[in-house]
Amino acid sequence: MAGSEAAWQIAQSGTPVILHEMRPHRPTDAHKTDGLAELVCSNSFRSDDAELNAVGLLHEEMRRAGSLIMQAADRNQVPAGGALAVDRHGFSHMVTRMLADHPLVLIKREEIDGLPPKEWGRTIIATGPLTAPGLSAAIADATGEEHLAFFDAIAPIVYKDSIDLSVAWFQSRYDKTGPGGTGADYINCPLDKDQYHAFIDALLAAETGAFKEWEKSTPYFDGCLPVEEMAKRGVETLRHGPMKPVGLTNPRHPEKKPYAVVQLRQDNALGTLYNIVGFQTKLRYGAQAEVFRLIPGLQHANFARLGGVHRNTFINSPAVLDQSLRLRAVPHLRFAGQITGVEGYVESAAIGLLAGRFATADNSGAQVSLPPGTTAMGALLNHITGGHLLEVTGGHRSFQPMNINFGLFPSVDAPTSENGKRLRGKEKAVAKKRAMTGRALAAFSEWLDEPQLEAAE
C-alpha cells in the first residue's frame, strides 16, 4: 500500500522511480497473489465520513492529494453502509495496472535482502509489517534499535449462498448509507442469550494454532485482536465489540431485540463473498468451521478463506526517524507505511504518500514542507516522529502502533449554539468533530498550494 502510493506520487511529479517487489519470487505468510497493494486482512477502508470521522477525513485528504490508493478504492467500492469497502481483487489489479502502465515507473520483481546501497540515491523502504528476514535484520542493525512486534489477524470469508437468509437479514447499523450503499449492506446473524453463551463457551474451548518459540512474547495490537483473545477478557466483551446488537432490528421479530449480532460485510464486487466482521482468529482451521457454524445463519456456511494470524514488525520511529521520515543514521533512506508504526490500510498509504512527496522535494532541491498537525496526515506524521502516545510496558516507555483518531489532533474550542449558549453532550461532541474536520481540510488545502518550506529538525 505505502510503496505503491509513494511510487505513484513520485512518478506523477515527473520523476522516474523504480519499485522493487519481492513477490512472487519470495512469498509471505499472508499474501496469496503477486499483485501490488494486495489486501490481506479486511477489505474495508473503514468510515468514509469526512465530516465526523477521522479516517473519513484522511480519505478526503488523500483524494485531494491525488492518491492512487483512493482512486482505486473509489473505482472498486462495494456496498458497506457508512464504510468504504472494496473488491480486493479489482482494487489490487487496478493499482498494479496503473503503476505498470506509468511511463516513469519501472517495477522490478526481486528481493532486496539488505539495506539499499548508497549509490541508489534516495530510497523509500515501505516493506510493511512482513519484511523479509534479511532486510529486517539489516534495518535492525542500521537503526540500533530492536524491532517491536505484534500479531495481526485475518477474519474468515464465507460464500454468500451458504448463509441462511431465512435466519439472517440485511441491514446497516441505524440504516446508515455510505459510498455505494443502501442502508442494508451487512448480513446480520442474531443470537439470543443462550446461543451467545454457548458460542462463547465453544470459542474459549477451541484449539488455537501454536506459536513458535520466538513469537510467544510478542504482543497483539488491540485494533486487530483475535476474537478468542477478546472472549478471554470477559464473557460480555464481544457483546460490546464486534457482536454488539445496537442499531439493528430483526424484521422477522421486531419486538425482540437480539442479545448479540454477528455481521458479515460484502468482500467482492460480485457480492458472492462476505467476511465476518471483527472475527480475526488464530483458531485451528477445523475448530473455526465448527465454532463459527454455531452462529445462527452460518450453520451451513462454506468458507472461501479461514482466518489466520501472522507476525508484524515495526520500527521505533520516534527514536530513529526525523520529521520527514528519513532514517537519522542513514539519511538517504526513508521509511513509509505500517513498518513506521501506523495501523490500517489508508494510514499506511497516507505515510507512503508523504514519503513520496518528501523524496520528490529532496530530489528537486526544494525544501520539504510538512503537513500541519491539525490535518489527519500531519497528526499521523506527528505520532510516528515524536508526538506519539506512550505506553508504559515492563517499567519503560515504548512506542506503539496507532490508527488515525481524533485523539491525535490538537484540541478545538468547544463550539456554541447559534444563540450563544454552550452545547452539551452529543451535540457538543458532534460540533467539535465538525470543527476539527473543517479546520483540517482548510489547512490541508493551504498546505497543498503552498511553496515548499524547510522541515524542522
LUMKE-237229 format. One record per residue (C-alpha): residue number from 1; x, z, y. Coordinates in nm, 3 decimals. Layout:
<atoms>
ATOM     n        px        pz        py
ATOM   NUM         X         Z         Y
...
</atoms>
This chain:
<atoms>
ATOM     n        px        pz        py
ATOM     1     0.000     0.000     0.000
ATOM     2     0.260     0.110     0.256
ATOM     3     0.517    -0.153     0.163
ATOM     4     0.261    -0.432     0.175
ATOM     5     0.136    -0.318     0.517
ATOM     6     0.489    -0.276     0.655
ATOM     7     0.590    -0.626     0.538
ATOM     8     0.277    -0.775     0.695
ATOM     9     0.334    -0.608     1.031
ATOM    10     0.695    -0.727     1.040
ATOM    11     0.609    -1.084     0.944
ATOM    12     0.322    -1.101     1.192
ATOM    13     0.570    -1.013     1.467
ATOM    14     0.765    -1.330     1.383
ATOM    15     1.044    -1.157     1.191
ATOM    16     1.139    -1.268     0.837
ATOM    17     1.102    -0.996     0.574
ATOM    18     1.192    -0.956     0.205
ATOM    19     0.954    -0.749    -0.008
ATOM    20     1.108    -0.608    -0.327
ATOM    21     0.864    -0.517    -0.607
ATOM    22     0.986    -0.396    -0.949
ATOM    23     0.666    -0.477    -1.139
ATOM    24     0.625    -0.648    -1.382
ATOM    25     0.992    -0.606    -1.481
ATOM    26     0.955    -0.229    -1.476
ATOM    27     0.603    -0.082    -1.512
ATOM    28     0.488     0.262    -1.401
ATOM    29     0.284     0.527    -1.580
ATOM    30    -0.023     0.448    -1.366
ATOM    31    -0.020     0.077    -1.270
ATOM    32    -0.183    -0.178    -1.501
ATOM    33    -0.102    -0.509    -1.322
ATOM    34     0.178    -0.667    -1.120
ATOM    35    -0.045    -0.708    -0.813
ATOM    36     0.061    -0.569    -0.479
ATOM    37    -0.144    -0.278    -0.339
ATOM    38    -0.297    -0.203    -0.681
ATOM    39    -0.539     0.090    -0.659
ATOM    40    -0.460     0.325    -0.947
ATOM    41    -0.695     0.614    -0.869
ATOM    42    -1.029     0.583    -0.688
ATOM    43    -1.149     0.256    -0.537
ATOM    44    -1.273     0.440    -0.226
ATOM    45    -1.111     0.443     0.117
ATOM    46    -1.348     0.731     0.193
ATOM    47    -1.565     0.757     0.505
ATOM    48    -1.584     0.458     0.739
ATOM    49    -1.745     0.660     1.021
ATOM    50    -1.505     0.620     1.314
ATOM    51    -1.711     0.848     1.537
ATOM    52    -1.742     1.163     1.328
ATOM    53    -1.481     1.139     1.052
ATOM    54    -1.102     1.146     1.076
ATOM    55    -1.039     0.892     0.801
ATOM    56    -1.302     0.660     0.951
ATOM    57    -1.114     0.689     1.280
ATOM    58    -0.792     0.594     1.101
ATOM    59    -0.969     0.287     0.958
ATOM    60    -1.062     0.176     1.310
ATOM    61    -0.712     0.230     1.450
ATOM    62    -0.566     0.024     1.167
ATOM    63    -0.817    -0.256     1.224
ATOM    64    -0.722    -0.267     1.592
ATOM    65    -0.355    -0.290     1.492
ATOM    66    -0.416    -0.594     1.269
ATOM    67    -0.384    -0.412     0.937
ATOM    68    -0.364    -0.630     0.626
ATOM    69    -0.491    -0.344     0.411
ATOM    70    -0.805    -0.306     0.621
ATOM    71    -0.865    -0.682     0.630
ATOM    72    -0.853    -0.691     0.251
ATOM    73    -1.072    -0.380     0.222
ATOM    74    -1.338    -0.520     0.456
ATOM    75    -1.340    -0.854     0.271
ATOM    76    -1.374    -0.686    -0.070
ATOM    77    -1.607    -0.396     0.002
ATOM    78    -1.869    -0.278    -0.246
ATOM    79    -2.168    -0.053    -0.161
ATOM    80    -2.074     0.316    -0.138
ATOM    81    -2.307     0.492     0.105
ATOM    82    -2.113     0.602     0.411
ATOM    83    -1.779     0.530     0.245
ATOM    84    -1.570     0.212     0.238
ATOM    85    -1.511     0.130    -0.128
ATOM    86    -1.359    -0.192    -0.260
ATOM    87    -1.347    -0.416    -0.562
ATOM    88    -0.999    -0.311    -0.670
ATOM    89    -0.902    -0.644    -0.831
ATOM    90    -1.027    -0.859    -0.543
ATOM    91    -0.856    -0.628    -0.295
ATOM    92    -0.515    -0.640    -0.468
ATOM    93    -0.542    -1.017    -0.522
ATOM    94    -0.608    -1.077    -0.152
ATOM    95    -0.315    -0.859    -0.038
ATOM    96    -0.083    -1.030    -0.286
ATOM    97    -0.200    -1.380    -0.189
ATOM    98    -0.176    -1.325     0.187
ATOM    99     0.178    -1.192     0.161
ATOM   100     0.286    -1.459    -0.085
ATOM   101     0.143    -1.733     0.140
ATOM   102     0.301    -1.599     0.460
ATOM   103     0.589    -1.829     0.566
ATOM   104     0.804    -1.535     0.677
ATOM   105     0.760    -1.320     0.364
ATOM   106     0.979    -1.355     0.054
ATOM   107     0.868    -1.150    -0.248
ATOM   108     1.145    -1.062    -0.495
ATOM   109     1.040    -0.922    -0.832
ATOM   110     1.328    -0.693    -0.919
ATOM   111     1.407    -0.324    -0.950
ATOM   112     1.623    -0.159    -0.686
ATOM   113     1.789     0.126    -0.875
ATOM   114     1.989     0.278    -0.588
ATOM   115     1.984     0.307    -0.211
ATOM   116     1.968    -0.036    -0.042
ATOM   117     2.318    -0.136     0.073
ATOM   118     2.403    -0.117     0.443
ATOM   119     2.458    -0.494     0.460
ATOM   120     2.084    -0.540     0.405
ATOM   121     2.035    -0.405     0.755
ATOM   122     1.713    -0.229     0.848
ATOM   123     1.524    -0.139     0.532
ATOM   124     1.199     0.046     0.460
ATOM   125     1.163     0.244     0.139
ATOM   126     0.793     0.254     0.054
ATOM   127     0.813     0.313    -0.318
ATOM   128     0.521     0.552    -0.325
ATOM   129     0.486     0.854    -0.550
ATOM   130     0.602     0.669    -0.863
ATOM   131     0.957     0.586    -0.754
ATOM   132     1.178     0.470    -1.041
ATOM   133     1.434     0.726    -1.163
ATOM   134     1.747     0.551    -1.036
ATOM   135     1.622     0.511    -0.681
ATOM   136     1.462     0.855    -0.688
ATOM   137     1.797     1.014    -0.777
ATOM   138     1.972     0.815    -0.505
ATOM   139     1.715     0.930    -0.248
ATOM   140     1.767     1.292    -0.355
ATOM   141     2.144     1.254    -0.311
ATOM   142     2.105     1.093     0.032
ATOM   143     1.860     1.350     0.165
ATOM   144     2.047     1.650     0.036
ATOM   145     1.707     1.797    -0.048
ATOM   146     1.528     1.846    -0.377
ATOM   147     1.222     1.633    -0.426
ATOM   148     0.899     1.824    -0.414
ATOM   149     0.642     1.707    -0.665
ATOM   150     0.276     1.735    -0.758
ATOM   151     0.045     1.578    -1.012
ATOM   152    -0.210     1.315    -0.921
ATOM   153    -0.508     1.245    -1.143
ATOM   154    -0.726     0.942    -1.226
ATOM   155    -1.105     0.951    -1.279
ATOM   156    -1.275     0.769    -1.569
ATOM   157    -1.464     0.440    -1.517
ATOM   158    -1.792     0.373    -1.702
ATOM   159    -1.971     0.047    -1.780
ATOM   160    -2.294     0.044    -1.578
ATOM   161    -2.504    -0.097    -1.861
ATOM   162    -2.421     0.208    -2.074
ATOM   163    -2.564     0.452    -1.816
ATOM   164    -2.916     0.575    -1.895
ATOM   165    -3.111     0.491    -1.580
ATOM   166    -3.425     0.649    -1.722
ATOM   167    -3.245     0.978    -1.651
ATOM   168    -3.014     0.888    -1.361
ATOM   169    -3.119     0.738    -1.029
ATOM   170    -2.968     0.550    -0.732
ATOM   171    -2.926     0.741    -0.405
ATOM   172    -2.658     0.820    -0.146
ATOM   173    -2.642     1.176    -0.016
ATOM   174    -2.903     1.215     0.257
ATOM   175    -2.981     0.842     0.202
ATOM   176    -2.682     0.758     0.420
ATOM   177    -2.596     0.391     0.460
ATOM   178    -2.246     0.262     0.522
ATOM   179    -2.046    -0.062     0.521
ATOM   180    -2.236    -0.293     0.288
ATOM   181    -2.452    -0.002     0.172
ATOM   182    -2.826     0.053     0.139
ATOM   183    -2.859     0.431     0.120
ATOM   184    -2.893     0.408    -0.258
ATOM   185    -2.535     0.330    -0.355
ATOM   186    -2.447     0.605    -0.604
ATOM   187    -2.581     0.666    -0.953
ATOM   188    -2.680     1.032    -0.982
ATOM   189    -2.694     1.226    -1.308
ATOM   190    -2.884     1.558    -1.280
ATOM   191    -2.809     1.878    -1.473
ATOM   192    -3.025     2.187    -1.498
ATOM   193    -2.867     2.532    -1.517
ATOM   194    -2.834     2.541    -1.895
ATOM   195    -2.691     2.189    -1.909
ATOM   196    -2.442     2.272    -1.635
ATOM   197    -2.314     2.585    -1.808
ATOM   198    -2.291     2.404    -2.142
ATOM   199    -2.086     2.131    -1.970
ATOM   200    -1.852     2.385    -1.809
ATOM   201    -1.802     2.565    -2.141
ATOM   202    -1.717     2.238    -2.316
ATOM   203    -1.487     2.130    -2.033
ATOM   204    -1.290     2.456    -2.046
ATOM   205    -1.267     2.445    -2.426
ATOM   206    -1.149     2.083    -2.445
ATOM   207    -0.791     1.993    -2.528
ATOM   208    -0.570     1.862    -2.248
ATOM   209    -0.261     1.646    -2.272
ATOM   210     0.069     1.828    -2.298
ATOM   211     0.310     1.833    -2.007
ATOM   212     0.675     1.752    -2.055
ATOM   213     0.910     2.047    -2.005
ATOM   214     1.028     1.928    -1.663
ATOM   215     0.668     1.881    -1.546
ATOM   216     0.535     2.230    -1.624
ATOM   217     0.626     2.393    -1.293
ATOM   218     0.508     2.103    -1.075
ATOM   219     0.201     2.198    -0.863
ATOM   220    -0.113     1.987    -0.833
ATOM   221    -0.226     1.857    -0.494
ATOM   222    -0.561     2.021    -0.417
ATOM   223    -0.708     1.696    -0.281
ATOM   224    -0.691     1.534    -0.627
ATOM   225    -0.730     1.833    -0.858
ATOM   226    -0.831     1.761    -1.221
ATOM   227    -1.189     1.858    -1.296
ATOM   228    -1.085     2.102    -1.568
ATOM   229    -0.849     2.277    -1.326
ATOM   230    -1.135     2.315    -1.077
ATOM   231    -1.353     2.465    -1.351
ATOM   232    -1.085     2.726    -1.423
ATOM   233    -1.127     2.858    -1.070
ATOM   234    -1.478     2.981    -1.146
ATOM   235    -1.794     2.868    -1.321
ATOM   236    -1.964     2.772    -0.993
ATOM   237    -1.666     2.586    -0.843
ATOM   238    -1.778     2.237    -0.946
ATOM   239    -2.131     2.300    -0.809
ATOM   240    -1.967     2.343    -0.468
ATOM   241    -1.736     2.045    -0.518
ATOM   242    -1.792     1.707    -0.686
ATOM   243    -2.111     1.828    -0.863
ATOM   244    -2.288     1.967    -0.556
ATOM   245    -2.660     1.879    -0.559
ATOM   246    -2.716     1.869    -0.182
ATOM   247    -2.877     1.572    -0.006
ATOM   248    -3.025     1.433    -0.329
ATOM   249    -3.380     1.422    -0.469
ATOM   250    -3.462     1.313    -0.821
ATOM   251    -3.752     1.066    -0.774
ATOM   252    -3.887     1.149    -1.120
ATOM   253    -3.904     1.521    -1.042
ATOM   254    -3.906     1.551    -0.660
ATOM   255    -4.038     1.907    -0.678
ATOM   256    -3.747     2.025    -0.897
ATOM   257    -3.405     2.038    -0.732
ATOM   258    -3.118     1.968    -0.976
ATOM   259    -2.884     2.260    -1.039
ATOM   260    -2.588     2.018    -1.028
ATOM   261    -2.538     1.643    -0.996
ATOM   262    -2.265     1.410    -1.119
ATOM   263    -2.227     1.098    -0.903
ATOM   264    -2.089     0.760    -1.004
ATOM   265    -1.970     0.505    -0.747
ATOM   266    -1.953     0.127    -0.787
ATOM   267    -1.599     0.019    -0.872
ATOM   268    -1.607    -0.360    -0.868
ATOM   269    -1.782    -0.639    -0.676
ATOM   270    -1.990    -0.742    -0.978
ATOM   271    -2.136    -0.393    -0.996
ATOM   272    -2.060    -0.368    -1.368
ATOM   273    -1.821    -0.071    -1.342
ATOM   274    -1.879     0.276    -1.195
ATOM   275    -1.629     0.558    -1.161
ATOM   276    -1.721     0.925    -1.199
ATOM   277    -1.665     1.066    -0.851
ATOM   278    -1.421     1.357    -0.835
ATOM   279    -1.368     1.367    -1.212
ATOM   280    -0.991     1.319    -1.228
ATOM   281    -0.874     1.471    -1.555
ATOM   282    -0.592     1.539    -1.796
ATOM   283    -0.821     1.590    -2.096
ATOM   284    -0.715     1.401    -2.407
ATOM   285    -0.899     1.070    -2.444
ATOM   286    -1.117     1.181    -2.736
ATOM   287    -1.210     1.502    -2.555
ATOM   288    -1.300     1.310    -2.239
ATOM   289    -1.554     1.091    -2.415
ATOM   290    -1.704     1.392    -2.597
ATOM   291    -1.730     1.619    -2.291
ATOM   292    -1.844     1.362    -2.036
ATOM   293    -2.119     1.237    -2.268
ATOM   294    -2.277     1.582    -2.233
ATOM   295    -2.378     1.476    -1.880
ATOM   296    -2.744     1.360    -1.877
ATOM   297    -2.745     0.984    -1.824
ATOM   298    -2.397     0.944    -1.975
ATOM   299    -2.487     1.041    -2.331
ATOM   300    -2.421     0.683    -2.446
ATOM   301    -2.153     0.598    -2.189
ATOM   302    -1.890     0.338    -2.271
ATOM   303    -1.565     0.385    -2.081
ATOM   304    -1.373     0.096    -1.927
ATOM   305    -1.093     0.339    -1.842
ATOM   306    -1.042     0.702    -1.926
ATOM   307    -0.882     0.948    -1.689
ATOM   308    -0.518     1.049    -1.676
ATOM   309    -0.256     1.241    -1.483
ATOM   310     0.082     1.129    -1.355
ATOM   311     0.363     1.297    -1.166
ATOM   312     0.400     1.216    -0.797
ATOM   313     0.704     1.288    -0.582
ATOM   314     0.757     1.312    -0.208
ATOM   315     1.048     1.396     0.020
ATOM   316     1.077     1.691     0.256
ATOM   317     1.012     1.458     0.550
ATOM   318     1.030     1.708     0.841
ATOM   319     1.382     1.803     0.732
ATOM   320     1.519     1.455     0.661
ATOM   321     1.330     1.203     0.880
ATOM   322     1.334     1.153     1.255
ATOM   323     1.019     1.083     1.454
ATOM   324     1.039     0.709     1.391
ATOM   325     1.064     0.763     1.014
ATOM   326     1.439     0.696     0.991
ATOM   327     1.645     0.889     0.739
ATOM   328     1.868     1.108     0.955
ATOM   329     2.162     1.083     0.714
ATOM   330     2.130     0.702     0.679
ATOM   331     1.966     0.572     1.000
ATOM   332     1.925     0.210     0.887
ATOM   333     1.676     0.334     0.625
ATOM   334     1.314     0.419     0.699
ATOM   335     1.055     0.571     0.468
ATOM   336     0.684     0.497     0.457
ATOM   337     0.376     0.580     0.256
ATOM   338     0.293     0.855     0.013
ATOM   339     0.657     0.936    -0.056
ATOM   340     0.672     1.075     0.300
ATOM   341     0.406     1.339     0.234
ATOM   342     0.079     1.177     0.339
ATOM   343    -0.207     1.161     0.090
ATOM   344    -0.458     0.882     0.043
ATOM   345    -0.462     0.503     0.043
ATOM   346    -0.525     0.449     0.413
ATOM   347    -0.291     0.729     0.520
ATOM   348    -0.011     0.569     0.316
ATOM   349    -0.086     0.224     0.456
ATOM   350    -0.100     0.363     0.811
ATOM   351     0.251     0.504     0.782
ATOM   352     0.362     0.167     0.645
ATOM   353     0.205     0.003     0.948
ATOM   354     0.401     0.231     1.180
ATOM   355     0.727     0.187     0.989
ATOM   356     0.690    -0.190     1.010
ATOM   357     0.629    -0.179     1.385
ATOM   358     0.917     0.064     1.442
ATOM   359     1.155    -0.154     1.238
ATOM   360     1.044    -0.463     1.431
ATOM   361     1.114    -0.289     1.762
ATOM   362     1.461    -0.189     1.642
ATOM   363     1.533    -0.538     1.519
ATOM   364     1.441    -0.696     1.852
ATOM   365     1.646    -0.448     2.052
ATOM   366     1.337    -0.284     2.202
ATOM   367     1.289     0.089     2.209
ATOM   368     1.044     0.248     1.972
ATOM   369     0.706     0.366     2.102
ATOM   370     0.535     0.650     1.915
ATOM   371     0.154     0.662     1.894
ATOM   372     0.009     0.955     2.092
ATOM   373    -0.054     1.273     1.894
ATOM   374    -0.419     1.252     1.997
ATOM   375    -0.463     0.944     1.773
ATOM   376    -0.507     0.951     1.396
ATOM   377    -0.179     0.766     1.340
ATOM   378     0.002     0.995     1.581
ATOM   379    -0.143     1.303     1.414
ATOM   380    -0.023     1.183     1.072
ATOM   381     0.320     1.097     1.208
ATOM   382     0.350     1.440     1.368
ATOM   383     0.252     1.605     1.040
ATOM   384     0.532     1.444     0.841
ATOM   385     0.801     1.461     1.110
ATOM   386     0.768     1.821     1.220
ATOM   387     0.416     1.903     1.329
ATOM   388     0.309     1.965     0.969
ATOM   389     0.120     2.262     0.836
ATOM   390     0.346     2.502     0.647
ATOM   391     0.258     2.679     0.327
ATOM   392     0.438     2.988     0.205
ATOM   393     0.540     2.935    -0.157
ATOM   394     0.760     3.170    -0.354
ATOM   395     0.874     3.350    -0.041
ATOM   396     0.981     3.041     0.154
ATOM   397     0.803     2.779     0.359
ATOM   398     0.758     2.436     0.200
ATOM   399     0.626     2.104     0.328
ATOM   400     0.302     1.998     0.161
ATOM   401     0.123     1.659     0.150
ATOM   402    -0.182     1.608     0.368
ATOM   403    -0.479     1.376     0.414
ATOM   404    -0.584     1.289     0.768
ATOM   405    -0.819     1.554     0.907
ATOM   406    -0.925     1.681     1.248
ATOM   407    -0.710     1.991     1.199
ATOM   408    -0.403     1.774     1.266
ATOM   409    -0.530     1.671     1.613
ATOM   410    -0.483     1.859     1.940
ATOM   411    -0.798     2.051     2.030
ATOM   412    -1.052     1.927     2.285
ATOM   413    -1.255     2.134     2.528
ATOM   414    -1.595     2.230     2.396
ATOM   415    -1.845     1.978     2.538
ATOM   416    -2.151     2.092     2.728
ATOM   417    -2.502     1.951     2.722
ATOM   418    -2.644     1.734     2.998
ATOM   419    -2.799     2.035     3.175
ATOM   420    -2.465     2.217     3.178
ATOM   421    -2.544     2.465     2.901
ATOM   422    -2.292     2.524     2.626
ATOM   423    -2.363     2.358     2.292
ATOM   424    -2.366     2.575     1.982
ATOM   425    -2.348     2.540     1.606
ATOM   426    -2.379     2.195     1.454
ATOM   427    -2.447     2.025     1.789
ATOM   428    -2.121     2.162     1.926
ATOM   429    -1.924     2.055     1.617
ATOM   430    -2.063     1.701     1.634
ATOM   431    -1.995     1.676     2.007
ATOM   432    -1.635     1.793     1.959
ATOM   433    -1.576     1.531     1.690
ATOM   434    -1.715     1.259     1.915
ATOM   435    -1.493     1.378     2.200
ATOM   436    -1.191     1.378     1.970
ATOM   437    -1.252     1.030     1.828
ATOM   438    -1.336     0.884     2.169
ATOM   439    -1.014     1.026     2.311
ATOM   440    -0.818     0.892     2.013
ATOM   441    -0.944     0.533     2.035
ATOM   442    -0.884     0.519     2.411
ATOM   443    -0.529     0.647     2.366
ATOM   444    -0.465     0.415     2.072
ATOM   445    -0.575     0.107     2.265
ATOM   446    -0.345     0.204     2.551
ATOM   447    -0.058     0.251     2.305
ATOM   448    -0.112    -0.094     2.154
ATOM   449    -0.095    -0.250     2.501
ATOM   450     0.196    -0.056     2.649
ATOM   451     0.564    -0.164     2.650
ATOM   452     0.799    -0.001     2.401
ATOM   453     0.933     0.338     2.501
ATOM   454     1.214     0.543     2.354
ATOM   455     1.119     0.775     2.066
ATOM   456     1.200     1.138     2.130
ATOM   457     1.466     1.286     1.904
</atoms>
